[in-house]
């Protein structure tokens, strides 16, 4: 039975990979430049093909991740997240907006909340390919994903990223990590997203790239998308994390990808990517897995 289950699992993985390759090929065949760029990004991510100069940064950041994963140092933070998928509440929920004071080990925070290598590498490749100048991240945590994105900007030799974080203790740790890595193109803004996002958007418009990774609630996610949308450049990339984390997040993703300004949407099972590009006339939708 164990051998059968192992064989079935391997076959399913192979089928998913084949489907992904077909979707990548379908992307490549589109006439618009954004689809071809996405196809290149997904192909390189699926096959884990970092360029030599990217490997240097990856090794630095993954070395930091390894140290953080094993850290038993405790950090006290105000958690503004949605909690559990079953307990997802409304953005108007007063308790959710207040947050909860929690004390956790840094290793636990890093292992649970930081983006794994695959998705961090995807973010790096997206920035390398689309070459945004102004980037936005909602949810800094310990700075692992922001480091990958900032490293990509560094390699592009242009651009900055502004990262928003609700927990001041995590923001300060992340800033120390950016300094350790030698990344000086990251600005961290501390505070509730609903308090800080508007001013950040106004001060940094137009936004070429946004990664929404925090406050995983249906109404909140849709609200942030609507707030960001008017500040986006004519050709922008918007990424949403945990699109299948809860029933609410599934509904949020359905609503977002149906918006008329989203010309290309790609469902990667746990991450969703939207291309905002007024020059694209035909709306396109793709679904695949990279992991």
Secondary structure, 3 states (H helix, E strand, C coil): CHHHHHHHHHHHHHHHHHHHHHHHHHHHCCCCHHHHHHHHHHHHHHCCCCCHHHHHHHHHHHHHHHHHHCCCCEEEEEECCCCCHHHCCCCCCHHHHHCEEEEEEHHHHHHHHCCCHHHHHHHHHHHHHHCCCEEEEECCCCCHHHHHHHHHHHHHCCCEEEEEECCHHHHHHHHHHHHHHCCCCEEEEECCHHHHHHHHHHHHCCEEEEEECCCCCHHHHHHHHHHHHCCEEEEEEEEEECCCCCHHHHHHHHHHHCCCCEEEEEECCCEEEEEEECCCCCCEEEECCCC
